[in-house]
Amino acid sequence: MSKIGKAFMSLLLDKKARESLQKAAAQPKPAPQQRPETTPAPAPEPSQAQIKAQFDAKMDGIQNRPAPKASPTRQQLIQNARRVHAARQDVLDDLSAEQKMKLQVMAMKAMSPKR
């Protein structure tokens, strides 16, 4: 250690601290530990092509899955809703442009959040 380093140490550290620091500096440093050979190497990251292939396979499995069967009650409700929708689909066709605009404004006011 240089004379300047020793001078600073004598100003900042007491005798016991200087001695323990010198002992620690004199001891050889231990070698870094090596990993045991039994540890498996990390798997390489998949490429974008592999990721895309996995994604496509998952999507095919989801899209080709058979649709769940609805109960008879549910099927009847769906049919009724379709009939009502078809019957009322052209109710607004008979309104004039002015009436449609008024209806739209009323709906927007009814749907806006109250303050």
Phi, psi and omega in degrees: 000146182287166180295324180293318179298319178294322181294316177297319179298321181291332178283322188264330187244148173279178187297317181297318181294319178297317181295317181292325177293320179292322177296316180296324180289330182283335181286141178289146180282141179290150179290146178296143182286139177264150178289142175296149183288347180282345180287127181290147178289147179296145182290142179291150180289140181290150179283170180296325179295319179293319179297316180297319179297318178296318180297314180298320179296318179296316181296321177298320179296323181287316184288330182269004179289137180293143180289142179292143180285132177276150178291158179303323179295316180294319178299319179296318178298319180296316179298317179297318180296323178294320179296315180297317180298315180295321182290327185258007185294325184252026178294320184280352181293334182278350182281151176282169180298322180293318179294321178297320179296316178298318179297320179294318179296316179299317180296319179295320178294320181292328184271345182290149179291142180280140179249000000 
